[in-house]
């Protein structure tokens, strides 16, 4: 797939292809949407199926479900405070969706829906709208004082307000680009080194020996990608919490 | 319940004694690896620039003042980018939290 005509084709893995035959084609249901449904189903399965025993001493799945719940609960209460408990379901859903998106992308032949800026930006825009609405609901017009930090010289107010607004508007972009760029970079690197293995392996005995190097790199990269998958989901949830903290407490 | 709470307390003490707990992370709690930090800083600068440039570009198109507002907002966007990076090292809500 990657090494057709001795060319490195690292980007075709991000192409959207309709699935589910004619129905999927008609409604534009791509493999990206399919993996989103998988991520949703797996999260639900983990929580519903994992928690069905309700054992005092949890089994493996229950332990996993409880760990993720408590991890996110701790994150939200630590970062946002007690008021943040209201946003726990939102942050939890967001984290699990991104995490499962990242992890499903690590499976062979799977599609990483978090490697599309459209998906990550939609998530980030949702966060952005939420934090703005929450801040407006809690603080009313006082929210706009956020754009002029206390103690700033009044003469510089027009400049500072514009800069603060740009900085505020850049949040959803940095949030989405960070996740998207990490996932794309990782998967492109994996594909490039995988192509090296095939290209070198087809060059005779010496090539096969030489192919061990990109193979070793790919093994290391896979491990690194798992780290990135968790880390980026965590960073996404963490930044959402930090923004929520700003929205709830303003200063 | 009391028995289990007691166990938690003793477990925590034992872990603290053995130095297994790294202690609560302070300040943001975001990963502090140099690569991660560098990448975050880069993304913050670029995204602020993108917003500034976009605002300038569309205001120019609307008001027909090309290229002046574009240039102005390019500069403002870079300033916002620098401020984003400053916030990365010195978050405003953490800085004021100790005083209020």
Interface residues (C-beta under 8 A of the other chain):
Chain A: X78 X79 X149 X159 X162 X163 X164 X166 X167 X169 X170 X171 X173 X174 X177 X178 X181 X182 X231 X234 X235 X238 X239 X242 X245 X246 X249 X251
Chain B: X28 X29 X30 X31 X36 X39 X40 X43 X44 X46 X47 X48 X50 X51 X52 X55 X73 X76 X77 X79 X80 X81 X83 X84 X87 X91 X92 X93 X96
